[in-house]
Amino acid sequence: MLIQDNLILLLPMLVPLAGAILCIFCWRAVLSQKVVALLTQLCLLASTAWLFQQVVERGILTIQIGGWPAPYGITVIADLFSCLMLTASALVGLAVVLYSFYDLDKARIRFGYYPVVLIMQMGIGGTLLTGDLFNLYVWFEILLICAFVLITIGGTKQQLEGALKYVTINLIASGLLLVGIGTVYGVAGSLNMAEIAVQARNLPHTQSLFVVASMFFIVSVGIKAAAFPLFFWLPASYHTPPIAISAIIAGLLTKVGVYVLIRLFTLIFQVEPGITNSILLCMAGFSMVIGVLGAAIQTDYRKVLSFSIVSQIGYMLMGLAIFTPLAIAGSIFFIIQNMLVKANLFLVGGAVAQERGTFSFRYLGGVYKHRPLLAGIFFVSALSLAGIPPFSGFWGKLMLARAGFESGFYTIAGIAVGASIITIIYLTRIWNQVFLKDKPADAAIALLPTQPFRGILQLPMLLLLGFILAMGVYAEPFVDFTLQAADGLLNSENYINAVLHKPQAERITP
């Protein structure tokens, strides 16, 4: 059992690392890299599903790397929240890698697309499973480096311009995050998150310092999550690389940032909830408004979706700011469904652009007439993003709105409803401009390289669509899991006990 626990918790990091190393050995062999990447994604999905099943059956799982007991060792820990995120990210990874087989050019693959994607997935696994603040910082930097490399692969002027903005802002965020971690270490004398949570509760004279440290985390992780007001790097960079890169970055990275905020502000930074939750509430409201208005005025498919990400981040922060079990569960549900939906909408746009050579509304049109299945995938995904019942986005927004009204947060709940209406408007505009209207006379002008449409591109979209539909039509088990995950976050004694009070005999030495 000890070896099994050890293996279960480390596989989400070891599997993509092993796949990346194998891909490096096949550096010039494109087909071999594709085979390795696909097998790695399947193994990663299986390992995350296994971890999920074990956590559901046995509760929180932990190991201490090197055999040093907590808080001195490096803790790896999995609870229901991290398992939900891991499984969803593995699904997105599988779909995007399948899509890349028929979309990404050989030059970009030979520049290391698959090894970098797999190392980024290893970083995501590390971020979601670590119980240590400094390791959280390290895993986050791995994500930053991999995302920067992916955005620049191909080296076009537009890509380099977007990557420069991305890396500049995120380096500033990393510096602020390091200052925040240093402040916490100076106050608590530990980097173990469970130990810091205990210190924050038991040392009332240090609470003002914890509040100061929390501000660094709100700003730094808020930048990485693309929350208001420092979100502008995202619309400037996410539309520049090929869709096989945009989709995985857009589907995963900002959500990992929100995960970190939820983890830290439910476990550690609740010493002055009146201050921190008010700031998060403002960030949530402005993110929803600015993001949705930005999306509504764009005339490029990818830019609409990029601004839409900012708006959706606002919904995710809203649940954390309201801070009730239903609100936190709503945020978790919304994050999971948004990871799948956003990645799918980017893939649909990529398939359209592959044939038409543009993402501009001006030159697009008539896709529904020629590609009805592709149009149907967009239609259902868009309804889910907009929150139309009974699709998946509806349940997340319903939980958040209900939590807001029940808790007396009428303004933010009203903003959420208003932003949902504008979301329907700009998604309807995409539907009309790209799919429904007649193909314009000057549509032959291709701004990007074109290829004949390949129906197999729709396979990974259908995979994601199946889970999106399941979360909407058969929502009850998903809602139950998110409620259990929220309960675990708000009753953090279970997390603390799992790390600090686990009997020595049960600690595992890898």
Disulfide bonds with the S-S distance in Angstrom:
none
